[in-house]
Amino acid sequence: MAKTKKKSKSSIQSSIKKSSIQHKIGIPYINKLKNIVKRAHPASLIFIVLIALYFSLTLSCLYQRYIWLEMKEPTDSAAFMQMSWEFLGGTPFTVTTLEHVVADYPHNFLGRQLMFTLLLFTPIFIFTSSGVPFLVLQALIITLAAIPLYLLAGRLLKNNWFALLICACYLFNPITFETFEQFGFRLETLFIPAFFAMFYFIEKDKYVPAWISLVIALLTKHNMIAFCFMLGLYYLIFDRKHRKFAIFCLCLSIGYYIIGVKVIIAKYQVSDTTAFKHFAKFGATPKEVVINLLKNPAAVFELISPLEWKYVRYIFVPAGLFALFHPVFWISLPQLAMNAILEDYHSVYCAWHWAAVTPFLFIGIVFTISWIFKKFKTSGYIRYIKYAIAAILVIDLLYNFTDYNKKVLAADKNYYYKNKNIDTIQIINQLAVIPPDASVMASGQLLWFLSAREKIYIARTEFHTDVDYVAILLPMGQAGYQNIDKYFIQELPKANSMYKKDFKVISKSPNLLILKNRKL
C-alpha cells in the first residue's frame, strides 16, 4: 500500500514537472500568438487566409498543367532551368534549347538577355532535377508579392480593408496570373515582389533594403535598365525627398547599361543593340530609338492592333484606370511601348511581357486612391467617395476572378492529353530510360522533364544526328510544339532515311517513341 502511494506521488510529481516544462516551452509562445491574433486587424487575418488559399490553388493548377504536359512555353521554362543547372556544371548561361535564337558564342544566353538572378535557383539542382520545385517557387513569387503590396497600401491608405481589396485585385488580375498560367516558370515574375518591396521600403525611408530590392529587379532581365532610369527621373521630378535614391537609380541604370549591354551582350553578339531589337523600326541604336520616339510618339499607337487594344481594356477596366492618373505608373512606359510594338501573340498571349508593368499598375492604383483620400479628407462626401472606390475594386475583383476561374481553376477541362485519355504519367515514367548525362532531342512538352543536362535540343531548325537520344510525343494534335514530331515522322518512313541508319528504337508506347544513337 505504501509502495502504491509512493508510486502515485512520484507519478503526480512527474506530471507536474512535465506540465511545468510544457508551460516554459509552449504556453508563452501560444499566448504570444493569441495576443498577436487578437491585436491583428480582421482584414489582415483574411489576407493571410487569402494568400494561403491563392498559393494552394495556383500551385495545384500549375502542377496539373505540368503532369498533363500542358505547359504552353516549355522551351523557355526549360531554358531557364537548364541555365540554372549549368552553373553547377561550370558552364554558366549556356543553353541549347534556344539555339535558334542564340546566334553566337555556343548558345550563351548572355548574348541575348541578362538574367543573373537565375543564380538564385541553382541550389535546387543540388537536391533534385525535377521541375516541380520551380513550380513551387513560381507560385510563391507571385503569391508572396502581395505581402509588400498589402503593407504599402495599408500604410498609405490608412485602411486595411482597402489594402485587402487591392491585393485581391492584384492576385486575380490577368497580367498577374497569365504571366505563369500557361508558361510554368518565368524568371521575370521576380520583378513583381522586388518592385513592391522597393516602394514599401522607400515609403519607410529604409534605403538599404530598397536598394537591394531594386538591384534584384535589375539583375533579373536587361529591360529593367530603362525602368531603373525612369524610376530615377520619377523620384527626381515628383518626389525630391528621395533624391538620393533618384541619383542611385540613374547611376545604377547607366552603369549597368555600360557593363551589361555595351560589354557583356556585345561580347556574345555581333552588336550590342541585340537587346533592343524590338525597337529596330525606330533606329539602329538606343539613342536613335529614343530621339525618334520622342519626335513621333504616335508611331507606337499606329502599331497597336485591335486585339492588343482589347487586351489593354481588359487589364485596366475598371480599377486599373486609377493608375493612369499617377506618374508612378508611367515608369513602365518603355515596356508599354515594347508591348505595343510586338506582334499579337507575344504582346498579348505571352503575358511575361506584362510582368514588369504589373507592380507599377497596382502601385499607381494605391498612390491615386491615397491622393483622393487626402484631397477629400475634410469633404462631407468622403464616405461616399470611399464607397464608390470600394465598389469599383469589388467589381474589378469579381470580373477578374471569373477569368481566373476559367483559365486556371477550370482549365483542365480543355487539356488535350486528358481529353484524349492519354496516360501522361506513363509517358513521364518512360523517359527514365534516358540516362541523366545523355544529350537529348525532344518534343517541347517533354523539355520540363529533361532540362537538367548539358545538351537538350528542341530541333526547330535542324535535326541533330549527333545526339544520344531522341524522344518524340505521339499522337500529334496540340498546336505549336510538334515541329520535331512532324519532321521525324515524315522522314522516318522514307526508304533512304538516314535516321533509320543512325538511330534505333529502344522504347515504344502508343504515345511516346524513344530512339538511341547507334554509335553509343
Salt bridges, closest charged atoms under 4 A:
ASP76 OD2 - ARG186 NH1 2.97
GLU99 OE2 - HIS464 NE2 2.86
GLU178 OE2 - LYS407 NZ 2.48
GLU181 OE2 - ARG65 NH2 2.61
GLU188 OE2 - ARG186 NH2 2.92
GLU188 OE2 - LYS221 NZ 2.91
ASP205 OD1 - HIS242 ND1 3.82
ASP239 OD2 - HIS242 NE2 3.78
ASP272 OD2 - LYS262 NZ 2.85
ASP403 OD2 - LYS407 NZ 3.51
ASP412 OD2 - LYS418 NZ 3.06
ASP466 OD1 - HIS464 ND1 3.99
GLU491 OE2 - LYS494 NZ 2.96
